């Protein structure tokens, strides 16, 4: 009886460990916990860079990051501001690429 209980405990521990690993893994549509934290930091740095830039400071730009890909949406005054925003974002550390969904007012 003790052997069965011991085997069951080992099996339960292995299942729990596997569930923990799979639960934190990423997929194409889901980030791991570490990736989420990295993306949050990238989003914060991108927002700060946009706010510090005098040409973009008053623009209505929304920022979202998923696996290092930054998506910009919102409104700016000109096509030149759109390109400038993309250039500013590309210079931020950790940004893999930029998706531009911004529009002119």
N, CA, C and O of each residue as an XYZ file, in Angstrom:
420
protein
N       0.823     -1.187      0.000
C       0.000      0.000      0.000
C       0.868      1.253      0.000
O       0.537      2.249     -0.642
N       1.973      1.193      0.720
C       2.861      2.347      0.805
C       3.499      2.633     -0.560
O       3.704      3.795     -0.910
N       3.811      1.599     -1.325
C       4.411      1.754     -2.643
C       3.437      2.422     -3.601
O       3.849      3.272     -4.390
N       2.167      2.067     -3.556
C       1.154      2.673     -4.417
C       1.004      4.144     -4.070
O       0.919      4.985     -4.966
N       0.972      4.461     -2.811
C       0.866      5.843     -2.359
C       2.081      6.652     -2.804
O       1.941      7.802     -3.222
N       3.271      6.060     -2.718
C       4.502      6.726     -3.131
C       4.488      6.993     -4.638
O       4.840      8.086     -5.080
N       4.083      6.001     -5.418
C       4.014      6.157     -6.885
C       2.992      7.219     -7.265
O       3.232      8.027     -8.163
N       1.857      7.217     -6.585
C       0.824      8.217     -6.861
C       1.342      9.626     -6.573
O       1.068     10.556     -7.331
N       2.084      9.783     -5.488
C       2.661     11.086     -5.139
C       3.639     11.552     -6.202
O       3.636     12.727     -6.568
N       4.468     10.660     -6.699
C       5.432     11.008     -7.742
C       4.697     11.399     -9.024
O       5.062     12.376     -9.678
N       3.666     10.639     -9.382
C       2.880     10.934    -10.572
C       2.186     12.289    -10.445
O       2.170     13.070    -11.396
N       1.624     12.562     -9.294
C       0.964     13.836     -9.046
C       1.950     14.991     -9.125
O       1.626     16.033     -9.694
N       3.130     14.835     -8.576
C       4.168     15.860     -8.625
C       4.616     16.108    -10.064
O       4.803     17.258    -10.462
N       4.790     15.053    -10.839
C       5.186     15.194    -12.243
C       4.109     15.917    -13.046
O       4.423     16.768    -13.878
N       2.855     15.589    -12.806
C       1.747     16.253    -13.504
C       1.687     17.735    -13.147
O       1.446     18.578    -14.011
N       1.904     18.046    -11.891
C       1.888     19.446    -11.463
C       3.036     20.223    -12.106
O       2.848     21.361    -12.536
N       4.201     19.627    -12.172
C       5.346     20.291    -12.790
C       5.099     20.529    -14.268
O       5.401     21.608    -14.779
N       4.557     19.545    -14.959
C       4.262     19.677    -16.379
C       3.211     20.751    -16.616
O       3.336     21.536    -17.556
N       2.192     20.801    -15.791
C       1.155     21.820    -15.906
C       1.744     23.203    -15.699
O       1.373     24.140    -16.406
N       2.640     23.350    -14.761
C       3.277     24.632    -14.515
C       4.112     25.095    -15.688
O       4.105     26.279    -16.026
N       4.826     24.188    -16.308
C       5.656     24.531    -17.459
C       4.793     24.887    -18.656
O       5.054     25.884    -19.329
N       3.782     24.102    -18.929
C       2.907     24.349    -20.069
C       2.096     25.615    -19.845
O       1.838     26.351    -20.798
N       1.696     25.882    -18.638
C       0.915     27.070    -18.328
C       1.671     28.358    -18.551
O       1.040     29.388    -18.789
N       2.983     28.355    -18.485
C       3.790     29.547    -18.670
C       4.403     29.624    -20.062
O       5.096     30.593    -20.371
N       4.169     28.645    -20.892
C       4.748     28.622    -22.231
C       3.980     29.558    -23.153
O       2.803     29.842    -22.931
N       4.661     30.031    -24.187
C       3.997     30.912    -25.126
C       3.551     30.143    -26.357
O       4.074     29.075    -26.675
N       2.575     30.712    -27.037
C       2.115     30.200    -28.317
C       2.091     31.377    -29.283
O       2.532     32.473    -28.935
N       1.584     31.164    -30.485
C       1.514     32.265    -31.442
C       0.587     33.380    -30.976
O       0.812     34.547    -31.294
N      -0.429     33.036    -30.241
C      -1.412     34.026    -29.812
C      -1.331     34.362    -28.328
O      -2.106     35.189    -27.848
N      -0.420     33.747    -27.597
C      -0.317     33.958    -26.155
C       1.137     34.129    -25.764
O       2.007     33.402    -26.243
N       1.398     35.093    -24.891
C       2.747     35.335    -24.412
C       3.016     34.542    -23.139
O       2.096     34.214    -22.390
N       4.279     34.241    -22.909
C       4.660     33.689    -21.619
C       4.698     34.844    -20.617
O       4.620     36.010    -21.004
N       4.816     34.522    -19.361
C       4.879     35.554    -18.332
C       6.084     36.463    -18.546
O       5.976     37.681    -18.411
N       7.219     35.879    -18.877
C       8.425     36.676    -19.125
C       8.281     37.589    -20.328
O       8.715     38.741    -20.294
N       7.667     37.076    -21.399
C       7.449     37.905    -22.582
C       6.488     39.044    -22.269
O       6.678     40.165    -22.742
N       5.472     38.770    -21.486
C       4.524     39.817    -21.105
C       5.236     40.933    -20.344
O       4.985     42.113    -20.586
N       6.115     40.559    -19.433
C       6.863     41.554    -18.668
C       7.798     42.350    -19.583
O       7.911     43.567    -19.444
N       8.463     41.669    -20.511
C       9.338     42.350    -21.466
C       8.534     43.323    -22.327
O       8.962     44.456    -22.548
N       7.386     42.891    -22.807
C       6.555     43.746    -23.641
C       6.021     44.947    -22.876
O       5.898     46.039    -23.432
N       5.706     44.750    -21.614
C       5.258     45.871    -20.781
C       6.365     46.906    -20.652
O       6.104     48.107    -20.722
N       7.595     46.452    -20.465
C       8.732     47.371    -20.366
C       8.960     48.094    -21.699
O       9.237     49.293    -21.707
N       8.847     47.390    -22.805
C       9.011     48.008    -24.122
C       7.932     49.067    -24.337
O       8.230     50.176    -24.782
N       6.688     48.731    -24.025
C       5.594     49.692    -24.179
C       5.856     50.954    -23.371
O       5.631     52.062    -23.859
N       6.323     50.798    -22.155
C       6.633     51.953    -21.302
C       7.743     52.800    -21.910
O       7.649     54.027    -21.924
N       8.796     52.153    -22.413
C       9.903     52.897    -23.032
C       9.444     53.612    -24.301
O       9.862     54.742    -24.552
N       8.599     52.978    -25.098
C       8.105     53.594    -26.331
C       7.235     54.809    -26.003
O       7.382     55.863    -26.621
N       6.339     54.666    -25.042
C       5.487     55.800    -24.653
C       6.327     56.966    -24.148
O       6.038     58.122    -24.457
N       7.362     56.667    -23.375
C       8.247     57.718    -22.867
C       8.990     58.404    -24.017
O       9.127     59.627    -24.027
N       9.466     57.622    -24.979
C      10.190     58.199    -26.120
C       9.276     59.106    -26.942
O       9.700     60.169    -27.396
N       8.026     58.691    -27.134
C       7.072     59.509    -27.881
C       6.773     60.788    -27.113
O       6.724     61.869    -27.700
N       6.573     60.673    -25.817
C       6.248     61.849    -25.006
C       7.407     62.834    -24.946
O       7.180     64.043    -24.922
N       8.646     62.345    -24.921
C       9.821     63.223    -24.862
C      10.080     63.947    -26.178
O      10.720     64.999    -26.189
N       9.590     63.397    -27.284
C       9.804     64.010    -28.589
C       8.829     65.173    -28.760
O       7.614     64.977    -28.723
N       9.356     66.378    -28.947
C       8.517     67.577    -29.028
C       7.514     67.513    -30.187
O       6.392     68.001    -30.051
N       7.897     66.924    -31.315
C       7.005     66.855    -32.468
C       5.835     65.901    -32.223
O       4.769     66.070    -32.813
N       6.020     64.924    -31.376
C       4.989     63.911    -31.140
C       4.279     64.043    -29.804
O       3.281     63.365    -29.559
N       4.774     64.894    -28.958
C       4.281     65.009    -27.587
C       2.761     65.187    -27.507
O       2.110     64.609    -26.637
N       2.207     65.983    -28.410
C       0.768     66.255    -28.340
C      -0.058     65.320    -29.219
O      -1.281     65.449    -29.285
N       0.596     64.390    -29.889
C      -0.123     63.457    -30.759
C      -0.908     62.446    -29.924
O      -0.577     62.165    -28.772
N      -1.937     61.923    -30.531
C      -2.780     60.918    -29.874
C      -2.362     59.542    -30.377
O      -3.022     58.958    -31.236
N      -1.258     59.030    -29.832
C      -0.710     57.757    -30.300
C      -0.891     56.697    -29.220
O      -0.491     56.882    -28.070
N      -1.494     55.596    -29.609
C      -1.658     54.457    -28.710
C      -0.583     53.426    -29.030
O      -0.218     53.236    -30.190
N      -0.080     52.765    -27.997
C       1.011     51.810    -28.153
C       0.613     50.473    -27.544
O       0.160     50.411    -26.401
N       0.785     49.400    -28.319
C       0.605     48.039    -27.824
C       1.788     47.216    -28.293
O       2.286     47.414    -29.401
N       2.243     46.290    -27.453
C       3.389     45.460    -27.798
C       3.034     43.993    -27.586
O       2.441     43.624    -26.573
N       3.407     43.165    -28.558
C       3.214     41.718    -28.456
C       4.449     41.042    -29.022
O       4.736     41.137    -30.215
N       5.178     40.356    -28.147
C       6.398     39.639    -28.515
C       7.406     40.539    -29.233
O       8.029     40.132    -30.214
N       7.556     41.768    -28.731
C       8.535     42.698    -29.279
C       8.076     43.478    -30.486
O       8.794     44.357    -30.963
N       6.889     43.177    -30.993
C       6.339     43.905    -32.135
C       5.424     45.007    -31.593
O       4.436     44.733    -30.913
N       5.774     46.256    -31.906
C       5.027     47.399    -31.396
C       4.006     47.837    -32.438
O       4.346     48.044    -33.602
N       2.757     47.975    -32.015
C       1.706     48.460    -32.896
C       1.341     49.876    -32.465
O       1.000     50.125    -31.308
N       1.420     50.798    -33.422
C       1.060     52.188    -33.185
C      -0.283     52.463    -33.842
O      -0.502     52.094    -34.995
N      -1.174     53.106    -33.114
C      -2.462     53.517    -33.670
C      -2.783     54.892    -33.107
O      -2.155     55.346    -32.150
N      -3.750     55.538    -33.699
C      -4.137     56.856    -33.233
C      -3.976     57.887    -34.334
O      -3.970     57.555    -35.520
N      -3.845     59.154    -33.922
C      -3.866     60.248    -34.879
C      -2.682     61.191    -34.699
O      -2.273     61.499    -33.580
N      -2.142     61.642    -35.836
C      -1.072     62.642    -35.868
C      -1.458     63.694    -36.907
O      -2.440     63.537    -37.633
N      -0.668     64.765    -36.965
C      -1.009     65.896    -37.839
C      -0.644     65.680    -39.303
O      -1.313     66.214    -40.188
N       0.418     64.898    -39.574
C       0.886     64.791    -40.954
C       1.513     63.424    -41.222
O       1.787     62.648    -40.305
N       1.731     63.156    -42.517
C       2.410     61.924    -42.915
C       3.845     61.916    -42.396
O       4.388     60.864    -42.059
N       4.450     63.098    -42.337
C       5.815     63.196    -41.805
C       5.855     62.796    -40.329
O       6.815     62.168    -39.882
N       4.819     63.157    -39.575
C       4.747     62.763    -38.159
C       4.588     61.253    -38.012
O       5.110     60.658    -37.069
N       3.870     60.637    -38.943
C       3.715     59.185    -38.904
C       5.072     58.522    -39.062
O       5.432     57.639    -38.283
N       5.826     58.948    -40.070
C       7.143     58.366    -40.302
C       8.091     58.673    -39.151
O       8.885     57.818    -38.758
N       8.015     59.888    -38.607
C       8.868     60.263    -37.474
C       8.576     59.383    -36.259
O       9.495     58.950    -35.565
N       7.289     59.120    -36.006
C       6.914     58.261    -34.873
C       7.472     56.854    -35.057
O       7.990     56.261    -34.111
N       7.368     56.322    -36.269
C       7.903     54.988    -36.542
C       9.415     54.967    -36.311
O       9.939     54.016    -35.731
N      10.114     56.008    -36.759
C      11.566     56.088    -36.575
C      11.944     56.170    -35.095
O      12.907     55.539    -34.660
N      11.184     56.946    -34.329
C      11.441     57.069    -32.884
C      11.266     55.719    -32.209
O      12.078     55.336    -31.366
N      10.219     54.998    -32.569
C       9.920     53.707    -31.940
C      10.978     52.667    -32.307
O      11.391     51.880    -31.456
N      11.418     52.658    -33.560
C      12.430     51.687    -33.984
C      13.735     51.853    -33.217
O      14.494     50.894    -33.080
N      14.006     53.052    -32.714
C      15.237     53.321    -31.978
C      15.184     52.842    -30.527
O      16.212     52.829    -29.849
N      14.021     52.455    -30.047
C      13.858     51.998    -28.665
C      14.371     50.557    -28.544
O      14.052     49.704    -29.373
N      15.157     50.305    -27.516
C      15.706     48.975    -27.283
C      14.628     47.929    -27.060
O      13.668     48.166    -26.327
N      14.786     46.773    -27.691
C      13.857     45.670    -27.516
C      12.777     45.600    -28.580
O      12.084     44.588    -28.689
N      12.619     46.666    -29.372
C      11.602     46.684    -30.415
C      12.087     45.854    -31.597
O      13.126     46.159    -32.183
N      11.351     44.815    -31.950
C      11.717     43.944    -33.079
C      11.215     44.508    -34.393
O      11.915     44.468    -35.405
N       9.985     45.039    -34.375
C       9.426     45.654    -35.570
C       8.268     46.560    -35.143
O       7.825     46.533    -33.995
N       7.791     47.365    -36.107
C       6.717     48.315    -35.826
C       5.598     48.116    -36.832
O       5.840     48.079    -38.038
N       4.376     47.988    -36.338
C       3.180     47.972    -37.186
C       2.535     49.345    -37.070
O       2.210     49.797    -35.973
N       2.356     49.989    -38.186
C       1.839     51.344    -38.209
C       0.368     51.358    -38.605
O       0.021     51.048    -39.744
N      -0.489     51.718    -37.662
C      -1.917     51.888    -37.939
C      -2.365     53.315    -37.625
O      -3.540     53.552    -37.346
N      -1.427     54.265    -37.670
C      -1.756     55.663    -37.363
C      -2.432     56.318    -38.563
O      -2.241     55.916    -39.711
N      -3.219     57.329    -38.261
C      -3.931     58.094    -39.290
C      -3.680     59.580    -39.082
O      -3.349     60.021    -37.981
N      -3.843     60.351    -40.167
C      -3.732     61.808    -40.055
C      -5.090     62.374    -39.628
O      -6.144     61.857    -40.000
N      -5.034     63.433    -38.851
C      -6.276     64.094    -38.408
C      -6.907     64.818    -39.578
O      -7.959     65.439    -39.424
